[in-house]
Amino acid sequence: MRPDPEGYFDQKEDKRQARRDRMMLIAGMSNFFCVIAGTVLILLLILLIISLLSWLSRDIRSSFALFNSRF
């Protein structure tokens, strides 16, 4: 008795579709996590820029205070 070739190809196509679905799910999840990581990184960089500007402002004020006290 010969196996049913149509059933074999249907099973193969079902496996391909299941694999495609898994890959799309993994791609979607990785995309989501990359967006979250990028957002966190952007917020961290904004905090670093604010910290740098704050330090620069204090340093300029102290430098001018030092120059004014000498002259």
Stockholm file with secondary structure:
# STOCKHOLM 1.0

chainA/1-71         MRPDPEGYFDQKEDKRQARRDRMMLIAGMSNFFCVIAGTVLILLLILLIISLLSWLSRDIRSSFALFNSRF
#=GR chainA/1-71 SS CCCCHHHHHHHHHHHHHHHHHHHHHHHHHHHHHHHHHHHHHHHHHHHHHHHHHHHHHHHHHHHHHHHHHHC
#=GC SS_cons        CCCCHHHHHHHHHHHHHHHHHHHHHHHHHHHHHHHHHHHHHHHHHHHHHHHHHHHHHHHHHHHHHHHHHHC
//
